[in-house]
Amino acid sequence: MSSQSHTKPSNPPEMASLLLGAGFALASLILLPAVAQKIGMGSSLTIALRGALMRAASRF
């Protein structure tokens, strides 16, 4: 009999970091502008927060 090791197709820590990065991207592109418009936040502050979220997403 041949001995083959079966590996799982995805690693849980990799999947978690992918989901976290996608969540940051979703928040910065969709949720943040919607909330900013609702509460009347200035566009320059919205852009700064979007940049901070995207930098946080790129770390994962």
Order of alpha helices (4+ residues) and beta strands (2+ residues): alpha-alpha-alpha
